[in-house]
Amino acid sequence: MRDVKLSAKKSGKRDDKEKALAAVVRDDLDEEMKRLPVEIPASYHRRLHNMRANSLDNIPVKKFVIEALTDLFEKYDNGKGDHHLQD
């Protein structure tokens, strides 16, 4: 198992963000996928499935979740998260 550092590199280029963005738009993922067992409020679950049902290209729920996680990583990288993290 490989650890992925989520902080920005000094060069300004973030491989983790690029991979996550690519995952959102591509079906042929070149990165190992891992399950994320998590319970979410039923209303969120319904909304995600409604988003999938209303998407023009029948986007899988997984891709919406990956997009949301990408935004979350960026938020924390910019120091704007709701919870404090160690450097």
Residue pairs with C-beta under 8 A, 6 or more apart in sequence:
4 16
5 16
6 16
6 73
6 76
6 77
7 77
7 87
8 14
8 77
9 15
14 77
16 73
17 70
17 73
17 74
17 77
19 31
20 66
20 69
20 70
20 73
21 70
23 29
23 31
23 63
23 66
24 63
24 66
24 67
24 70
36 65
48 61
48 64
48 65
49 61
51 59
51 61
51 64
52 58
52 59
52 60
52 61
52 64
72 81
75 81
76 85
